[in-house]
Amino acid sequence: MEVYLVRHTETVCKKGICYGQSDVDLKVPFLEQFESIKKQLPSDAVFYSSPLSRCTALAKYLSSSSISIDSRLMEMNFGDWEMKKWDAIPEADFTPWMTDFVNVTVPNGESFVALHYRVNEFLEELVSKYNSKKIVLITHAGVIRSILCAYSNSPLKDAFTNKVDFGDVIKIEL
């Protein structure tokens, strides 16, 4: 099964802002990027998207048919850190997370391993539902890194070795 992992394009958030599951707008102009992404995808694919508008806007542009929305494709929940500057997060909270971002849960949020479990649950359902279809997932960097770790059988602590830029399209075979 061909799976195309698509990261949304750049958001309006300034660099240094933590915006995980916050619903932020895309930076304009983005239609040229949307068109470039579309050229990299099969026309006969099944589309899934995170419910966040930065993904659904892209999904609606890319797909001429229906799109399935699934909350398991949302970015990591950064809880109390959402929409804060990374350097404004209290050191007492930030340091343990930076030491072990895989297992440490963000206050009122989730850990990377929790994201990984929900994403893997989604993928298992996807594989059992479609065994030979082409699938496009419009999602976020954290979700894509989680999938790439599972795909390459890499430890989650190495997730950030997977470079995932805004608007990237990464094809894998499941």
C-alpha positions as CSV (number, residue, x, y, z in Angstrom):
1,M,0.0,0.0,0.0
2,E,1.4,3.4,-1.0
3,V,1.1,6.0,1.7
4,Y,1.9,9.7,1.0
5,L,2.7,11.7,4.1
6,V,2.0,15.4,3.5
7,R,2.8,18.1,6.0
8,H,0.7,21.2,5.9
9,T,2.4,24.4,4.5
10,E,3.8,27.2,6.7
11,T,1.5,28.8,9.3
12,V,1.1,32.4,10.4
13,C,2.9,31.6,13.8
14,K,6.2,33.2,14.2
15,K,9.2,31.0,14.7
16,G,9.6,30.0,18.4
17,I,5.9,29.6,19.1
18,C,4.6,26.2,20.3
19,Y,1.3,25.6,18.5
20,G,0.7,21.8,18.4
21,Q,-3.0,21.4,18.4
22,S,-3.9,25.1,18.3
23,D,-5.9,25.8,15.2
24,V,-3.8,28.4,13.4
25,D,-4.1,29.8,9.9
26,L,-1.8,29.1,7.0
27,K,0.6,31.8,5.8
28,V,-0.4,33.3,2.5
29,P,0.2,33.0,-0.3
30,F,-0.1,29.2,-0.3
31,L,-1.9,28.2,-3.5
32,E,1.4,27.8,-5.5
33,Q,2.7,25.4,-2.8
34,F,-0.7,23.6,-2.8
35,E,-0.4,23.1,-6.5
36,S,3.2,21.8,-6.2
37,I,2.1,19.3,-3.6
38,K,-0.8,18.2,-5.8
39,K,1.5,17.3,-8.7
40,Q,3.4,14.9,-6.4
41,L,0.2,12.9,-5.5
42,P,-1.7,10.2,-7.3
43,S,-5.2,11.3,-8.5
44,D,-6.8,8.0,-7.4
45,A,-5.9,8.2,-3.7
46,V,-8.0,8.0,-0.6
47,F,-7.5,11.2,1.5
48,Y,-7.3,11.5,5.3
49,S,-6.7,14.7,7.2
50,S,-6.1,16.1,10.6
51,P,-9.1,18.1,11.6
52,L,-7.0,21.2,12.1
53,S,-7.7,23.9,9.5
54,R,-4.1,24.1,8.3
55,C,-4.5,20.5,7.1
56,T,-8.2,20.5,6.0
57,A,-7.6,23.6,3.8
58,L,-4.8,21.7,2.0
59,A,-6.9,18.4,1.9
60,K,-9.9,20.2,0.3
61,Y,-7.6,21.7,-2.4
62,L,-5.9,18.4,-3.2
63,S,-8.9,16.0,-3.2
64,S,-11.7,16.1,-5.8
65,S,-13.6,13.5,-3.7
66,S,-14.4,13.2,0.0
67,I,-11.9,13.5,2.7
68,S,-11.9,11.5,5.9
69,I,-11.1,13.6,9.0
70,D,-9.4,11.8,11.9
71,S,-8.3,13.4,15.1
72,R,-5.6,10.8,15.6
73,L,-3.7,12.7,12.8
74,M,-3.5,15.9,15.0
75,E,-0.2,17.2,16.1
76,M,1.0,16.6,19.6
77,N,-1.1,18.2,22.3
78,F,1.2,20.6,24.0
79,G,-1.3,21.4,26.8
80,D,-0.3,24.4,28.9
81,W,2.4,25.3,26.4
82,E,0.1,25.9,23.4
83,M,0.7,29.3,21.8
84,K,3.5,30.2,24.2
85,K,7.1,31.0,23.1
86,W,9.3,28.0,23.7
87,D,11.7,30.2,25.7
88,A,8.8,31.3,28.0
89,I,8.0,27.8,29.1
90,P,9.0,27.4,32.8
91,E,12.4,25.6,33.0
92,A,11.0,23.2,35.7
93,D,8.6,21.9,33.1
94,F,10.7,22.3,30.0
95,T,14.0,20.6,31.2
96,P,12.5,17.2,32.0
97,W,10.6,17.2,28.7
98,M,13.7,18.1,26.7
99,T,15.6,15.4,28.6
100,D,13.0,12.7,27.6
101,F,10.5,14.2,25.2
102,V,9.4,10.7,24.3
103,N,8.0,9.7,27.7
104,V,7.5,13.0,29.6
105,T,4.0,14.3,29.4
106,V,3.6,18.0,28.8
107,P,1.5,19.6,31.5
108,N,-2.2,19.1,30.5
109,G,-1.0,17.7,27.2
110,E,0.6,14.5,26.0
111,S,3.9,12.7,25.5
112,F,5.4,11.8,22.2
113,V,4.8,8.1,23.0
114,A,1.1,8.9,23.5
115,L,1.0,10.5,20.1
116,H,2.8,7.5,18.7
117,Y,0.3,5.1,20.1
118,R,-2.7,7.0,18.6
119,V,-1.0,7.3,15.3
120,N,-0.1,3.6,15.2
121,E,-3.7,2.7,16.1
122,F,-4.8,4.8,13.1
123,L,-2.3,3.1,10.8
124,E,-3.3,-0.4,11.9
125,E,-6.9,0.4,11.0
126,L,-5.8,1.9,7.7
127,V,-3.8,-1.2,6.7
128,S,-6.7,-3.5,7.7
129,K,-9.2,-1.4,5.7
130,Y,-7.1,-0.8,2.5
131,N,-4.5,-3.3,1.5
132,S,-3.7,-2.1,-2.0
133,K,-5.0,1.5,-2.2
134,K,-3.0,4.7,-2.4
135,I,-3.5,6.8,0.7
136,V,-2.7,10.4,1.3
137,L,-2.4,11.6,4.9
138,I,-2.4,15.4,5.4
139,T,-1.0,16.0,8.8
140,H,1.8,17.4,11.0
141,A,5.5,17.0,11.5
142,G,5.2,15.1,14.8
143,V,2.8,12.6,13.3
144,I,4.9,12.1,10.2
145,R,8.1,11.7,12.4
146,S,6.2,9.1,14.4
147,I,5.1,7.2,11.3
148,L,8.7,7.3,9.9
149,C,10.1,5.9,13.1
150,A,7.6,3.0,13.0
151,Y,8.3,2.5,9.3
152,S,12.1,2.4,9.7
153,N,11.9,0.6,13.0
154,S,13.8,3.5,14.6
155,P,13.5,4.4,18.3
156,L,11.2,7.4,19.0
157,K,14.1,9.3,20.6
158,D,15.5,9.6,17.1
159,A,12.4,11.1,15.6
160,F,14.0,14.5,14.9
161,T,16.5,12.9,12.6
162,N,13.6,12.7,10.2
163,K,13.6,16.1,8.5
164,V,10.0,17.2,7.7
165,D,9.6,20.6,6.2
166,F,6.4,22.5,5.6
167,G,4.7,21.2,2.4
168,D,6.9,18.0,2.3
169,V,5.5,14.9,0.6
170,I,7.1,11.6,1.7
171,K,6.1,8.4,0.1
172,I,6.3,5.1,2.0
173,E,5.1,1.5,1.3
174,L,3.2,-0.2,4.1
